[in-house]
Amino acid sequence: MNESFLLTILILSPLLGIALLSVMPVNHRFINYMGVLGTVLPLILTLIVFSLFDRTVSGVQFVEYRQWFELMTSISPNEPYTVAYDLGVTGLSVLFLMLASLITFLASLTALRLKESAKGFYILFLLLELGLLGVFVSENLFLFFLFFEITLVSMFVLVGKWGGFNREKAAFSFLIYNGIGSILLLIVIIVLFVEMKTTNITELTMLLKETDSLEFLSGDTRTWLFVLLFIAFGIKLPIVPFHTWMVRVHVEAPIAVVMIHAGVLLKIGAYGLLRFGVGFFPQQLKDMAVVLAILGVINLLYGAFIALIQTELRSVLAYSSISHMGIVLLGVASFNTAGLQGAVFQTISHGLIAALLFLLVGVIVDRFHTTKLEELGGVASQAPLFAGFLLAAGLASLGLPGMSGFISEFLAFLGLFESMPVIGSVGVLGLILTAVYMLRAVLAVTFGERRPLFDGIRDLTAVEIVPSAILLSIIIWIGVYPAVLSNTLQLARTLGIGG
């Protein structure tokens, strides 16, 4: 296969599944299986990209560049603005690409139990995957924005159509908040395009560093652009107080969609801050590092305290996500090698752990038809395999040594203590609270009073064991051998990460 077209083929690969689903009868019994098969080809192609990625060199690889269109303006009548079809992957983006393909495939297995309008669901599901793949391979800001919007539209319909009782409220909350973030992001893109005459991400990173001491796009302009960019991706992360939409989506969306939402979509916010915030505006980030660190501590503590008083499992995990994304923000705010690597590790780690936790929540919904903690209990005696996976996932989330959560938190706080030890000391309280609320939730489900009503409930099936085992194995693999991430990440130095 010609490597020069590999990323284009990867992005378009979900369209094969969409096309096959489109010609199948609505009530065909194999629609769900075709939906799962539609995610296999993107996963295979992503594995090829990941294996062929050269970890001994820095910079963008698998580059595809073709002129897309030109714009003639009165500002520069003799020099048209060129927008290119520009793809490529770096040490950072290839990790997110792998995360997106893997979790989408595993989430599609979870959706096999879906009965209502499965054809439409999987078509939108694959469209969502197309958008995710495009986001992480785009080397052009306009392309990034285009694929970013595809994820927004497909996610809105998936939540609004197949969600829970308050699905429409959750969907519109998602649309409004993320729509505002999109507008702010577009403003930044347009200003950079007009001033720098390019939207290539690598070129912008180099140009903004070269012109850092000049009057060109300096001072207040750069600060405001960074603030707009920070809010745009902060909504996606999310950062308190822009978090309420995320809690609603976590509670109301179908389990397969929540796996992607918690595991990948929220990580676009972290990816944007790392790729564009660190890459484009390093000085502005340094100047506002204390503010970012304080916001990170607020996220960490607020999410942990609220998770501690929740009585419904989905809500516990929603606020847990807010808390864990605070650690990402702390790592970015430290702006040193350990902290930035910790931010990336935490993003990947939490994506895997959150996907596993929500996969197991899907089992609870399917078997027990409730996620209220007071209505659950004693599950360990009825479904010991499920209880074991849930306990392991909970331990990974609280940062047990030997699992990915530990090395992620360790690196993020190591970087933070190097630069802001006082804020780091306050943030440690959030790690303690994480252990409390996570063990409280897990033990409420697995132990406690046995419910005779649940006698005879079947344990995990093969379709549930396989994705659970895959996710848990990767979580342990990263925890025991973190070089699996750092060897890929460390040479993304053109972005100011990992070196």
DOMI-875275 format. One record per residue (C-alpha): x, z, y; residue in three letters. Coordinates in pm, 1 decimal. Example, Ala and Ser with C-alpha at 12.3 -4.5 7.8 and 13.67 -1.06 7.14 Angstrom:
2
1230.0,780.0,-450.0,ALA
1367.0,714.0,-106.0,SER
***
This chain:
499
0.0,0.0,0.0,MET
131.4,-93.8,344.8,ASN
206.6,230.4,526.3,GLU
133.3,68.6,862.6,SER
-237.1,57.9,774.6,PHE
-252.5,377.9,572.2,LEU
-406.5,597.1,841.5,LEU
-669.2,338.0,932.7,THR
-768.7,310.0,567.7,ILE
-779.1,690.5,549.1,LEU
-1008.8,722.4,850.0,ILE
-1244.3,450.5,726.6,LEU
-1247.2,566.9,362.4,SER
-1561.8,783.9,402.3,PRO
-1748.1,466.0,501.8,LEU
-1727.2,349.9,138.6,LEU
-1929.2,652.0,29.9,GLY
-2169.7,603.5,321.0,ILE
-2222.3,237.5,223.9,ALA
-2287.6,319.0,-142.8,LEU
-2527.4,599.4,-52.3,LEU
-2713.0,370.9,188.4,SER
-2808.0,124.2,-86.1,VAL
-2911.8,389.8,-337.7,MET
-3281.9,481.0,-375.3,PRO
-3380.0,797.5,-187.7,VAL
-3468.8,994.6,-501.5,ASN
-3187.8,869.3,-722.0,HIS
-3061.1,1149.8,-944.0,ARG
-2696.3,1059.4,-885.2,PHE
-2706.8,1076.6,-504.0,ILE
-2541.1,1418.5,-493.5,ASN
-2262.4,1304.6,-725.6,TYR
-2207.4,992.1,-516.9,MET
-2178.8,1217.0,-210.3,GLY
-1904.7,1416.6,-382.3,VAL
-1725.5,1099.3,-493.6,LEU
-1731.8,982.6,-132.8,GLY
-1495.7,1270.0,-42.8,THR
-1251.9,1199.8,-327.8,VAL
-1093.1,883.7,-184.0,LEU
-1012.2,1049.1,153.1,PRO
-857.7,1342.2,-35.5,LEU
-641.0,1110.7,-247.6,ILE
-524.9,915.8,58.6,LEU
-449.5,1239.6,243.6,THR
-240.8,1360.5,-49.7,LEU
-47.6,1031.6,-34.1,ILE
17.2,1079.7,339.4,VAL
119.2,1442.0,283.3,PHE
357.8,1352.7,-1.0,SER
514.6,1057.0,185.1,LEU
558.6,1255.0,507.0,PHE
932.7,1282.9,574.7,ASP
1018.0,1646.1,646.5,ARG
1380.3,1566.3,729.7,THR
1301.1,1385.0,1055.8,VAL
1106.7,1483.5,1365.2,SER
849.4,1291.7,1564.5,GLY
539.5,1090.5,1480.1,VAL
517.3,912.4,1144.1,GLN
288.6,644.5,995.3,PHE
253.5,504.1,1345.7,VAL
-13.3,238.9,1409.0,GLU
-23.8,84.5,1753.4,TYR
-249.3,-197.5,1868.4,ARG
-377.0,-275.4,2216.3,GLN
-742.7,-176.8,2235.8,TRP
-856.9,-277.3,2586.1,PHE
-741.6,-297.4,2948.6,GLU
-902.8,-163.2,3264.9,LEU
-856.8,-322.3,3607.0,MET
-912.7,-80.0,3895.5,THR
-889.5,-85.5,4273.6,SER
-633.7,194.9,4251.4,ILE
-384.2,-31.7,4077.4,SER
-514.6,-395.0,4096.9,PRO
-188.6,-553.7,3979.9,ASN
-117.1,-308.7,3699.6,GLU
-399.9,-271.2,3446.2,PRO
-459.1,51.3,3260.3,TYR
-401.9,-10.4,2888.9,THR
-580.3,190.2,2620.7,VAL
-434.0,153.4,2273.2,ALA
-555.6,205.5,1919.2,TYR
-284.7,456.6,1844.4,ASP
-257.2,657.3,1522.3,LEU
12.5,878.4,1372.3,GLY
81.3,1219.3,1221.8,VAL
327.0,1495.7,1307.8,THR
430.4,1806.1,1118.7,GLY
141.5,1987.3,1284.9,LEU
-134.7,1730.9,1241.4,SER
-54.4,1650.8,877.4,VAL
-125.7,2014.9,786.3,LEU
-463.9,2005.0,959.6,PHE
-536.5,1668.9,798.0,LEU
-471.5,1816.4,454.1,MET
-690.7,2117.3,535.9,LEU
-979.8,1894.0,648.3,ALA
-974.1,1666.3,342.9,SER
-943.4,1950.5,93.5,LEU
-1218.0,2170.5,236.6,ILE
-1454.8,1875.1,283.3,THR
-1414.1,1783.8,-83.9,PHE
-1469.4,2142.5,-200.7,LEU
-1768.0,2184.0,33.6,ALA
-1926.3,1869.9,-112.5,SER
-1921.9,2039.5,-453.8,LEU
-2107.0,2335.2,-304.6,THR
-2375.0,2096.2,-175.3,ALA
-2454.9,1970.6,-527.2,LEU
-2739.9,2221.3,-547.7,ARG
-2905.3,2057.9,-243.4,LEU
-3247.3,1906.6,-326.6,LYS
-3406.5,1815.9,6.5,GLU
-3307.9,1479.3,162.1,SER
-2972.6,1474.2,-16.1,ALA
-2909.4,1110.8,76.0,LYS
-2927.1,1170.6,450.9,GLY
-2729.1,1491.8,417.4,PHE
-2433.9,1331.3,241.7,TYR
-2429.6,1029.8,475.5,ILE
-2396.6,1263.5,775.0,LEU
-2156.2,1482.6,577.2,PHE
-1923.6,1186.5,523.0,LEU
-1961.8,1081.3,886.1,LEU
-1850.9,1431.7,981.8,LEU
-1545.9,1390.6,759.0,GLU
-1465.1,1057.0,924.1,LEU
-1465.5,1229.0,1262.2,GLY
-1242.8,1511.4,1137.9,LEU
-987.6,1273.8,989.1,LEU
-983.1,1072.0,1310.3,GLY
-928.1,1381.6,1525.8,VAL
-612.2,1479.7,1338.5,PHE
-450.2,1133.6,1318.9,VAL
-527.2,1019.2,1674.4,SER
-221.1,967.3,1893.4,GLU
-437.0,855.7,2184.1,ASN
-651.5,1092.4,2388.9,LEU
-946.4,852.1,2412.1,PHE
-946.1,803.8,2035.3,LEU
-921.1,1181.7,1991.4,PHE
-1221.5,1227.0,2219.1,PHE
-1420.8,957.4,2036.2,LEU
-1370.2,1119.5,1696.9,PHE
-1427.8,1463.2,1849.7,PHE
-1773.4,1345.2,1963.4,GLU
-1852.2,1203.8,1618.4,ILE
-1802.4,1551.6,1470.6,THR
-2028.4,1699.4,1738.5,LEU
-2320.9,1460.1,1677.8,VAL
-2307.5,1473.4,1297.0,SER
-2275.4,1853.2,1298.0,MET
-2572.7,1885.7,1534.0,PHE
-2799.0,1689.6,1298.6,VAL
-2673.0,1865.6,984.8,LEU
-2748.5,2208.5,1131.7,VAL
-3077.3,2105.7,1294.7,GLY
-3218.1,1934.9,984.2,LYS
-3084.0,2135.6,689.4,TRP
-3022.4,2478.2,842.5,GLY
-3215.9,2802.6,810.8,GLY
-3524.1,2938.0,987.0,PHE
-3369.2,2927.3,1337.1,ASN
-3178.6,2604.4,1272.2,ARG
-3300.9,2421.5,1582.4,GLU
-3193.5,2703.0,1813.4,LYS
-2853.7,2712.8,1642.9,ALA
-2815.4,2334.1,1663.8,ALA
-2899.3,2312.7,2033.2,PHE
-2677.8,2611.5,2110.9,SER
-2395.1,2429.2,1932.6,PHE
-2469.0,2109.2,2123.0,LEU
-2485.2,2270.7,2467.8,ILE
-2167.7,2476.1,2438.7,TYR
-1963.3,2203.2,2273.6,ASN
-2109.0,1944.4,2510.2,GLY
-1978.1,2145.5,2805.5,ILE
-1640.0,2166.7,2635.1,GLY
-1643.2,1788.8,2583.4,SER
-1712.8,1726.4,2952.1,ILE
-1421.0,1948.7,3056.0,LEU
-1193.0,1777.0,2804.3,LEU
-1297.8,1434.5,2930.3,LEU
-1216.1,1533.9,3289.2,ILE
-863.6,1630.3,3181.5,VAL
-820.7,1304.0,2988.7,ILE
-937.5,1090.5,3282.2,ILE
-710.5,1267.8,3532.7,VAL
-409.7,1228.7,3303.8,LEU
-496.1,863.8,3239.9,PHE
-530.2,779.8,3609.6,VAL
-216.2,966.8,3713.6,GLU
13.2,893.8,3418.0,MET
-125.4,546.7,3321.5,LYS
-114.0,635.1,2951.9,THR
-318.6,832.3,2702.1,THR
-58.6,834.6,2424.9,ASN
-11.7,1200.0,2331.8,ILE
362.3,1180.4,2261.8,THR
429.2,980.3,2580.2,GLU
229.0,1227.1,2787.6,LEU
421.4,1518.9,2637.4,THR
752.5,1358.9,2735.1,MET
639.4,1236.6,3079.0,LEU
491.8,1571.8,3181.0,LEU
816.8,1744.5,3085.3,LYS
1027.9,1487.3,3273.6,GLU
815.2,1515.5,3589.6,THR
785.7,1891.7,3574.7,ASP
1003.9,1945.9,3882.0,SER
851.1,1663.4,4087.7,LEU
552.7,1661.6,4319.0,GLU
378.7,1418.5,4082.2,PHE
86.6,1601.4,3918.1,LEU
239.2,1940.3,3992.2,SER
141.3,2282.3,4118.7,GLY
-228.0,2360.3,4141.9,ASP
-330.8,2032.2,3976.1,THR
-148.7,2115.3,3655.2,ARG
-279.0,2470.0,3659.5,THR
-639.1,2354.8,3694.8,TRP
-594.7,2093.5,3423.5,LEU
-457.0,2360.5,3190.8,PHE
-747.5,2595.1,3272.0,VAL
-1001.7,2318.5,3199.5,LEU
-821.9,2230.8,2876.3,LEU
-807.7,2597.0,2776.4,PHE
-1182.2,2646.2,2834.0,ILE
-1266.8,2321.6,2650.7,ALA
-1078.8,2423.2,2337.8,PHE
-1155.8,2792.0,2392.1,GLY
-1524.9,2713.1,2344.0,ILE
-1439.3,2547.2,2013.2,LYS
-1207.1,2825.6,1890.9,LEU
-1418.6,3025.0,2009.5,PRO
-1300.3,3272.4,2273.0,ILE
-1523.5,3557.4,2390.7,VAL
-1757.4,3513.8,2582.8,PRO
-1804.5,3151.9,2462.2,PHE
-1877.4,3264.7,2105.6,HIS
-2254.1,3309.9,2068.9,THR
-2317.7,2952.5,1952.4,TRP
-2071.4,2997.6,1667.0,MET
-2243.9,3308.3,1530.9,VAL
-2577.2,3123.0,1520.6,ARG
-2423.5,2827.5,1335.6,VAL
-2250.5,3053.9,1082.9,HIS
-2581.0,3227.0,1007.8,VAL
-2815.0,2926.0,1007.6,GLU
-2618.0,2621.8,884.3,ALA
-2618.5,2512.7,517.3,PRO
-2335.5,2672.6,319.3,ILE
-2145.6,2345.5,266.8,ALA
-2159.5,2278.5,641.2,VAL
-2050.9,2633.8,726.3,VAL
-1749.7,2591.6,497.7,MET
-1639.7,2293.4,706.0,ILE
-1739.4,2459.7,1031.9,HIS
-1548.7,2781.7,968.4,ALA
-1267.4,2617.4,772.8,GLY
-1196.1,2308.5,986.5,VAL
-1415.4,2250.4,1293.0,LEU
-1323.7,2575.7,1467.2,LEU
-960.8,2490.6,1400.4,LYS
-986.8,2187.5,1628.6,ILE
-981.7,2443.6,1910.1,GLY
-652.9,2588.4,1784.5,ALA
-512.8,2240.2,1721.6,TYR
-598.9,2134.2,2076.8,GLY
-436.0,2441.0,2231.2,LEU
-121.6,2390.6,2024.3,LEU
-93.1,2013.6,2058.3,ARG
-209.4,1965.4,2417.3,PHE
-184.1,2307.7,2581.8,GLY
168.2,2379.9,2455.4,VAL
272.3,2014.8,2465.3,GLY
138.1,1908.5,2806.6,PHE
144.9,2228.1,3012.0,PHE
413.5,2463.7,2875.4,PRO
496.3,2613.1,3215.4,GLN
133.3,2682.2,3299.1,GLN
89.0,2844.0,2957.7,LEU
391.4,3067.7,3021.8,LYS
255.3,3164.2,3364.5,ASP
-81.2,3262.1,3213.1,MET
58.0,3409.6,2890.0,ALA
-50.0,3765.6,2971.4,VAL
-406.9,3650.1,3043.9,VAL
-414.8,3460.5,2713.6,LEU
-279.9,3764.6,2528.0,ALA
-545.0,3992.3,2681.6,ILE
-817.5,3745.3,2584.3,LEU
-669.3,3736.1,2234.0,GLY
-684.6,4115.9,2205.2,VAL
-1043.3,4112.7,2333.1,ILE
-1133.3,3856.6,2064.6,ASN
-954.6,4055.3,1796.9,LEU
-1109.1,4392.0,1881.9,LEU
-1454.2,4272.5,1987.9,TYR
-1500.9,4065.6,1671.6,GLY
-1379.7,4351.1,1452.7,ALA
-1598.6,4618.4,1615.1,PHE
-1912.4,4400.7,1600.3,ILE
-1841.5,4296.8,1240.6,ALA
-1819.3,4665.0,1151.9,LEU
-2183.7,4731.1,1244.4,ILE
-2341.7,4417.8,1097.8,GLN
-2589.8,4454.2,812.2,THR
-2593.0,4089.5,704.2,GLU
-2298.6,3928.3,525.0,LEU
-2297.5,3598.6,714.4,ARG
-2288.6,3784.9,1045.0,SER
-1996.8,3996.7,923.3,VAL
-1800.6,3679.9,842.1,LEU
-1899.6,3514.9,1171.1,ALA
-1760.1,3799.8,1379.2,TYR
-1463.0,3818.6,1145.5,SER
-1384.0,3457.6,1239.7,SER
-1395.8,3549.3,1608.4,ILE
-1157.7,3837.8,1543.4,SER
-912.1,3626.9,1342.4,HIS
-907.4,3352.9,1605.3,MET
-790.5,3622.0,1846.3,GLY
-471.3,3638.4,1639.7,ILE
-424.5,3264.0,1692.1,VAL
-454.0,3318.5,2067.2,LEU
-200.5,3602.0,2053.9,LEU
45.9,3379.4,1872.1,GLY
6.2,3102.5,2130.7,VAL
40.1,3351.4,2417.1,ALA
372.5,3479.2,2281.5,SER
516.5,3128.7,2331.9,PHE
811.8,3177.9,2099.6,ASN
901.0,3034.1,1760.1,THR
761.1,3318.4,1550.0,ALA
439.2,3348.4,1750.0,GLY
362.0,2976.3,1755.0,LEU
433.1,2943.2,1383.9,GLN
213.5,3247.4,1325.9,GLY
-67.4,3080.6,1521.9,ALA
-46.5,2770.9,1300.9,VAL
-19.6,2977.0,982.7,PHE
-319.1,3188.5,1087.5,GLN
-525.0,2878.2,1162.0,THR
-454.7,2719.4,822.3,ILE
-482.3,3050.3,637.0,SER
-813.0,3148.1,794.2,HIS
-951.2,2800.7,725.2,GLY
-885.0,2845.5,353.7,LEU
-1003.7,3208.2,338.3,ILE
-1320.9,3142.3,539.5,ALA
-1405.7,2844.4,318.7,ALA
-1365.7,3061.2,6.9,LEU
-1574.4,3344.3,150.6,LEU
-1860.0,3115.8,249.3,PHE
-1845.8,2936.5,-84.9,LEU
-1908.7,3275.9,-244.8,LEU
-2183.3,3351.3,9.5,VAL
-2347.7,3032.5,-116.9,GLY
-2344.2,3179.8,-467.3,VAL
-2512.4,3495.7,-333.7,ILE
-2782.3,3290.9,-159.5,VAL
-2841.9,3082.6,-473.0,ASP
-2862.2,3380.6,-710.2,ARG
-3002.4,3665.0,-500.9,PHE
-3182.4,3480.7,-216.0,HIS
-3058.9,3734.1,40.2,THR
-2740.0,3816.4,228.8,THR
-2852.0,4155.0,363.7,LYS
-2603.3,4419.1,254.3,LEU
-2867.7,4684.7,186.8,GLU
-3045.3,4451.0,-56.9,GLU
-2729.4,4378.4,-254.9,LEU
-2518.6,4604.1,-473.4,GLY
-2382.8,4649.5,-823.7,GLY
-2305.5,4279.1,-858.0,VAL
-1972.2,4351.0,-1028.9,ALA
-2149.5,4464.4,-1344.7,SER
-2371.9,4154.7,-1352.7,GLN
-2128.2,3886.9,-1233.4,ALA
-1772.6,4021.2,-1276.8,PRO
-1601.9,3685.9,-1216.7,LEU
-1784.5,3638.6,-888.9,PHE
-1701.8,3995.8,-786.0,ALA
-1334.0,3937.1,-862.3,GLY
-1315.3,3626.6,-644.2,PHE
-1503.6,3801.0,-363.2,LEU
-1269.4,4100.3,-372.8,LEU
-964.1,3869.3,-373.0,ALA
-1101.1,3674.3,-76.6,ALA
-1169.8,3997.6,111.4,GLY
-816.7,4123.5,45.4,LEU
-675.5,3792.0,167.9,ALA
-881.1,3821.2,485.5,SER
-754.5,4170.8,564.7,LEU
-393.5,4056.4,522.4,GLY
-283.3,4185.6,181.9,LEU
88.8,4113.0,122.0,PRO
134.2,3822.2,-116.2,GLY
-151.5,3628.6,40.2,MET
-156.2,3383.4,330.1,SER
-327.5,3622.2,569.2,GLY
-33.3,3862.6,563.5,PHE
243.2,3616.0,655.8,ILE
20.6,3465.6,926.7,SER
-52.0,3797.3,1094.9,GLU
308.1,3911.4,1051.2,PHE
451.7,3605.9,1231.1,LEU
191.3,3613.3,1510.3,ALA
252.2,3982.4,1584.2,PHE
628.1,3946.4,1545.1,LEU
621.3,3687.0,1821.8,GLY
386.6,3900.8,2031.6,LEU
602.2,4213.9,2001.9,PHE
904.5,4010.4,2112.2,GLU
734.8,3913.6,2439.3,SER
454.8,4167.7,2503.7,MET
501.1,4482.9,2291.8,PRO
235.4,4688.6,2474.2,VAL
-37.4,4431.4,2414.7,ILE
87.2,4394.6,2057.6,GLY
47.7,4769.5,1999.5,SER
-314.6,4755.3,2113.5,VAL
-381.8,4450.0,1898.3,GLY
-266.0,4627.2,1580.7,VAL
-586.3,4833.4,1596.4,LEU
-776.8,4513.3,1519.9,GLY
-585.4,4471.3,1193.5,LEU
-688.4,4821.7,1088.6,ILE
-1052.6,4752.2,1172.3,LEU
-1035.0,4428.9,971.8,THR
-957.2,4624.8,657.3,ALA
-1247.3,4861.3,728.8,VAL
-1524.4,4605.9,789.9,TYR
-1408.0,4366.0,518.8,MET
-1385.8,4631.1,246.0,LEU
-1718.3,4778.0,362.1,ARG
-1890.6,4440.0,319.9,ALA
-1723.1,4347.2,-10.4,VAL
-1782.9,4687.2,-170.7,LEU
-2146.5,4688.8,-54.1,ALA
-2201.4,4368.1,-249.2,VAL
-1993.1,4428.1,-560.2,THR
-2034.3,4801.2,-617.3,PHE
-2292.5,5058.5,-520.4,GLY
-2632.6,5103.7,-684.1,GLU
-2710.0,4851.5,-956.5,ARG
-3023.7,4644.0,-885.9,ARG
-3238.5,4597.5,-1199.9,PRO
-3403.3,4305.2,-1022.6,LEU
-3076.1,4113.4,-1055.5,PHE
-3028.4,4176.6,-1428.4,ASP
-2967.0,3851.7,-1613.9,GLY
-2819.5,3676.5,-1310.5,ILE
-2561.2,3424.1,-1430.0,ARG
-2198.7,3446.4,-1324.4,ASP
-2002.0,3163.8,-1161.7,LEU
-2047.9,2818.4,-1312.5,THR
-1768.1,2564.8,-1364.0,ALA
-1863.3,2382.4,-1041.5,VAL
-1819.9,2711.9,-855.4,GLU
-1511.3,2835.8,-1039.3,ILE
-1303.8,2521.3,-974.9,VAL
-1322.0,2520.7,-590.6,PRO
-1289.1,2901.0,-580.5,SER
-979.4,2889.4,-799.8,ALA
-825.0,2604.3,-597.7,ILE
-871.0,2786.5,-267.2,LEU
-748.1,3120.9,-401.1,LEU
-444.3,2955.9,-561.5,SER
-342.9,2792.6,-232.6,ILE
-397.2,3120.6,-43.9,ILE
-162.7,3299.3,-287.0,ILE
83.6,3007.5,-287.4,TRP
121.4,3020.7,91.1,ILE
150.1,3399.9,80.4,GLY
425.4,3395.4,-182.2,VAL
601.3,3077.9,-63.3,TYR
526.8,3025.0,309.3,PRO
791.5,2752.0,325.4,ALA
524.0,2517.3,192.9,VAL
390.9,2521.0,549.6,LEU
705.2,2591.8,750.9,SER
906.4,2309.8,591.6,ASN
647.4,2064.5,716.5,THR
585.2,2235.1,1048.6,LEU
936.7,2323.2,1165.8,GLN
1033.4,1970.9,1268.5,LEU
737.5,1915.2,1498.7,ALA
971.7,2012.5,1781.5,ARG
861.4,1740.8,2016.5,THR
543.4,1947.7,2055.3,LEU
731.0,2269.5,2124.9,GLY
625.5,2417.6,1791.7,ILE
832.2,2548.0,1510.1,GLY
1175.0,2515.9,1659.7,GLY
***
